[in-house]
């Protein structure tokens, strides 16, 4: 969404106000009224996203506004669909960035805080330091893009781990069958970066530093959203419906509080 839409919406809304308060009322055709409302809602939603983005200081943490916008839009669409529980936690693995960067962001949306910012591995067949290939196929050993819901905690070969459900058909829907989970790994560390020039790689799991695994799992468990991003890929999702996300936001009290900032 383009920032200049806010100015356009303001002008259009002012025009509606003039028409509405004129002694000789002239109503816009229904289709034009709906267009104005859509532009205004889009503008307010964009401002809402920017407010959170800057309050959480995601710019200084290295996450782009565009990636955050996609992830937050998916969060609100999944919330609208009744898929989430009580936690307002959004996790983003930004595979636009190299593995040597701390590209995992765990965000508390309710309190506008960046809870954790750390390393996360990608699949060994997705690329070297920066992934470029993604797959939903079994035994591909590649990462899968898209929106996930966090599932059950269990103890497996990597220790305490967190199951994931891929929500995007064709992109990550085989996550359960592929055993794509959040787990700790020794190769997700500064030592690996020093030795290899990058992190070690997984079989497709978003592996995190071993010493932080319990904290990550405890924070994002219980049906919260994980979004794995790569902007270079031909990825699409029904959860990227900005119109629906905007309507969810505009009906929440926290939206109005955000406008006072």
C-alpha positions as CSV (number, residue, x, y, z in Angstrom):
1,X,0.0,0.0,0.0
2,X,1.3,3.4,-0.9
3,X,1.7,6.0,1.8
4,X,0.3,8.8,-0.3
5,X,-3.1,7.1,-0.2
6,X,-3.6,8.7,3.3
7,X,-3.6,12.2,1.6
8,X,-5.9,11.0,-1.1
9,X,-8.3,9.6,1.5
10,X,-8.3,12.8,3.5
11,X,-9.2,14.8,0.5
12,X,-12.0,12.4,-0.5
13,X,-13.4,12.2,3.0
14,X,-13.3,16.1,3.2
15,X,-15.3,16.1,-0.1
16,X,-17.8,13.7,1.4
17,X,-18.1,15.9,4.4
18,X,-18.8,19.0,2.3
19,X,-21.4,17.2,0.2
20,X,-23.0,15.7,3.3
21,X,-23.4,19.0,5.2
22,X,-24.5,21.1,2.2
23,X,-28.0,22.5,2.6
24,X,-28.8,21.0,-0.8
25,X,-27.6,17.5,-0.1
26,X,-26.1,15.6,-3.1
27,X,-25.4,11.9,-2.4
28,X,-22.6,10.2,-4.2
29,X,-23.6,7.1,-6.1
30,X,-23.3,4.0,-4.0
31,X,-20.3,2.6,-5.9
32,X,-18.4,5.9,-5.4
33,X,-19.2,5.9,-1.7
34,X,-17.9,2.4,-1.3
35,X,-14.7,3.3,-3.2
36,X,-14.1,6.3,-0.9
37,X,-14.7,4.1,2.2
38,X,-12.3,1.5,0.8
39,X,-9.5,4.1,0.2
40,X,-10.0,5.6,3.7
41,X,-9.9,2.2,5.4
42,X,-6.8,1.3,3.4
43,X,-5.2,4.6,4.5
44,X,-6.0,4.1,8.2
45,X,-4.9,0.5,8.1
46,X,-1.6,1.6,6.5
47,X,-1.1,4.1,9.3
48,X,-1.9,1.5,11.9
49,X,0.8,-0.8,10.5
50,X,3.3,2.0,10.5
51,X,2.5,2.9,14.1
52,X,3.2,-0.6,15.3
53,X,6.3,-1.0,13.0
54,X,7.9,2.1,14.6
55,X,6.8,1.5,18.1
56,X,8.3,-2.0,18.1
57,X,11.5,-0.5,16.4
58,X,11.5,-3.1,13.7
59,X,13.3,-0.8,11.3
60,X,16.4,-0.7,13.5
61,X,16.1,-4.5,14.0
62,X,16.4,-5.0,10.2
63,X,12.9,-6.0,9.2
64,X,11.4,-4.2,6.3
65,X,8.0,-2.5,6.5
66,X,6.8,-4.5,3.5
67,X,7.5,-7.8,5.1
68,X,5.9,-6.7,8.4
69,X,2.8,-5.6,6.5
70,X,2.4,-9.0,4.9
71,X,2.9,-10.8,8.2
72,X,0.5,-8.6,10.1
73,X,-2.2,-8.8,7.4
74,X,-2.0,-12.6,7.6
75,X,-2.2,-12.4,11.4
76,X,-5.5,-10.4,11.3
77,X,-7.0,-12.7,8.6
78,X,-6.2,-15.7,10.7
79,X,-7.6,-14.1,13.7
80,X,-10.8,-13.2,11.8
81,X,-11.0,-16.9,10.7
82,X,-11.0,-18.0,14.4
83,X,-7.8,-19.9,14.0
84,X,-5.9,-18.2,16.9
85,X,-6.1,-18.6,20.6
86,X,-5.6,-15.8,23.2
87,X,-1.9,-14.9,22.5
88,X,-1.3,-11.9,20.3
89,X,2.1,-13.1,19.2
90,X,3.4,-12.8,15.7
91,X,6.6,-14.5,14.6
92,X,8.4,-13.7,11.4
93,X,11.3,-15.6,9.8
94,X,12.5,-13.2,7.1
95,X,14.4,-15.3,4.5
96,X,15.0,-12.1,2.4
97,X,18.0,-11.9,4.8
98,X,21.1,-13.9,5.0
99,X,21.4,-16.6,7.7
100,X,24.2,-14.7,9.4
101,X,21.6,-12.0,10.2
102,X,19.2,-12.2,13.2
103,X,16.2,-12.6,11.0
104,X,13.7,-14.2,13.4
105,X,11.4,-11.7,15.0
106,X,8.9,-12.6,17.8
107,X,6.5,-9.7,18.4
108,X,4.0,-9.1,21.2
109,X,1.3,-7.2,19.3
110,X,-0.8,-6.4,22.3
111,X,2.0,-4.7,24.1
112,X,3.9,-3.5,21.0
113,X,7.2,-5.1,22.0
114,X,9.9,-7.1,20.2
115,X,10.3,-10.0,22.5
116,X,13.1,-11.8,20.7
117,X,15.3,-11.2,17.7
118,X,17.6,-14.1,16.9
119,X,19.0,-16.4,14.3
120,X,16.9,-19.0,12.4
121,X,18.1,-21.7,10.0
122,X,16.7,-22.6,6.6
123,X,16.7,-25.9,4.8
124,X,20.0,-27.3,3.4
125,X,18.6,-27.5,-0.2
126,X,17.2,-24.0,-0.1
127,X,20.6,-22.3,-0.5
128,X,23.8,-21.3,1.2
129,X,23.8,-18.1,3.4
130,X,20.7,-16.7,1.7
131,X,17.9,-19.1,0.6
132,X,16.6,-19.0,-2.9
133,X,14.7,-22.2,-3.4
134,X,11.6,-23.4,-1.5
135,X,9.4,-26.4,-1.6
136,X,6.4,-28.1,0.0
137,X,7.6,-31.5,-1.2
138,X,8.3,-34.4,1.1
139,X,12.1,-35.2,1.4
140,X,13.0,-31.9,-0.4
141,X,15.0,-30.7,2.6
142,X,13.9,-27.2,1.7
143,X,12.2,-24.5,3.7
144,X,8.5,-23.8,2.9
145,X,7.1,-20.3,2.7
146,X,3.9,-19.0,4.1
147,X,1.7,-18.8,7.2
148,X,1.9,-21.5,10.0
149,X,0.0,-22.1,13.2
150,X,2.1,-23.4,16.1
151,X,0.9,-26.8,17.4
152,X,1.9,-29.2,20.1
153,X,5.1,-29.3,22.2
154,X,6.8,-32.6,22.2
155,X,10.2,-34.2,22.9
156,X,12.0,-35.7,19.9
157,X,15.4,-36.3,18.4
158,X,16.2,-32.6,18.7
159,X,14.9,-32.3,22.3
160,X,11.9,-30.2,23.2
161,X,10.3,-29.1,19.9
162,X,7.1,-27.4,18.6
163,X,5.0,-28.8,15.8
164,X,3.8,-26.6,13.0
165,X,0.7,-26.6,10.8
166,X,1.2,-25.1,7.3
167,X,-1.9,-23.1,6.4
168,X,-1.1,-22.3,2.7
169,X,-2.1,-25.1,0.4
170,X,0.7,-25.9,-2.1
171,X,3.3,-23.9,-0.2
172,X,3.6,-25.4,3.3
173,X,0.6,-27.7,3.7
174,X,2.8,-30.8,4.0
175,X,4.5,-29.4,7.1
176,X,3.1,-32.1,9.4
177,X,4.0,-34.9,7.0
178,X,7.5,-33.5,6.6
179,X,7.9,-33.1,10.3
180,X,8.7,-29.4,9.9
181,X,9.0,-28.1,13.5
182,X,10.7,-25.5,15.6
183,X,13.6,-26.9,17.5
184,X,17.0,-26.0,18.9
185,X,20.2,-26.7,17.0
186,X,23.9,-26.3,17.9
187,X,24.6,-25.2,14.3
188,X,22.4,-22.1,14.8
189,X,25.1,-20.0,16.6
190,X,27.8,-17.4,16.3
191,X,30.3,-20.3,16.3
192,X,28.8,-21.7,13.1
193,X,28.9,-18.3,11.5
194,X,32.5,-17.8,12.4
195,X,33.5,-21.2,11.0
196,X,31.3,-21.4,7.9
197,X,30.4,-17.7,7.2
198,X,26.8,-18.7,7.7
199,X,24.5,-20.8,9.9
200,X,24.3,-24.5,9.5
201,X,21.2,-25.7,7.8
202,X,18.2,-27.9,8.7
203,X,16.1,-30.4,6.7
204,X,13.6,-27.7,6.3
205,X,12.8,-26.8,9.9
206,X,13.1,-23.2,11.2
207,X,15.7,-24.2,13.7
208,X,16.7,-21.7,16.4
209,X,19.7,-21.4,18.8
210,X,19.8,-24.4,21.2
211,X,20.2,-22.2,24.2
212,X,17.1,-20.1,23.3
213,X,14.9,-23.0,22.1
214,X,12.8,-23.4,25.3
215,X,12.2,-19.6,25.5
216,X,11.2,-19.5,21.8
217,X,8.9,-22.5,22.1
218,X,7.2,-21.2,25.3
219,X,6.6,-17.8,23.8
220,X,5.1,-18.8,20.5
221,X,3.3,-22.0,21.5
222,X,-0.5,-22.4,21.6
223,X,-1.7,-21.5,18.1
224,X,0.2,-18.4,17.3
225,X,1.2,-17.2,13.8
226,X,4.6,-17.9,12.2
227,X,5.2,-16.3,8.8
228,X,8.2,-17.5,6.7
229,X,8.9,-14.9,4.0
230,X,10.9,-14.6,0.8
231,X,9.9,-11.7,-1.4
232,X,11.6,-13.1,-4.5
233,X,9.3,-16.1,-4.8
234,X,5.9,-16.4,-6.5
235,X,4.0,-16.8,-3.3
236,X,0.3,-16.0,-2.7
237,X,-2.1,-16.6,0.1
238,X,-5.7,-16.2,0.9
239,X,-4.5,-14.7,4.2
240,X,-3.1,-11.6,2.4
241,X,-6.5,-10.1,2.1
242,X,-5.8,-6.5,3.1
243,X,-9.5,-5.4,2.9
244,X,-10.5,-8.0,5.4
245,X,-7.6,-7.3,7.7
246,X,-8.4,-3.6,7.6
247,X,-12.0,-4.3,8.6
248,X,-10.8,-6.4,11.6
249,X,-8.5,-3.7,12.7
250,X,-11.0,-0.9,12.4
251,X,-13.4,-2.8,14.6
252,X,-10.9,-3.1,17.4
253,X,-10.5,-0.6,20.3
254,X,-6.7,-0.8,20.0
255,X,-6.9,0.8,16.6
256,X,-8.3,4.0,18.0
257,X,-5.7,4.1,20.8
258,X,-3.0,3.7,18.1
259,X,-4.2,6.9,16.3
260,X,-3.5,9.0,19.4
261,X,0.2,8.2,19.3
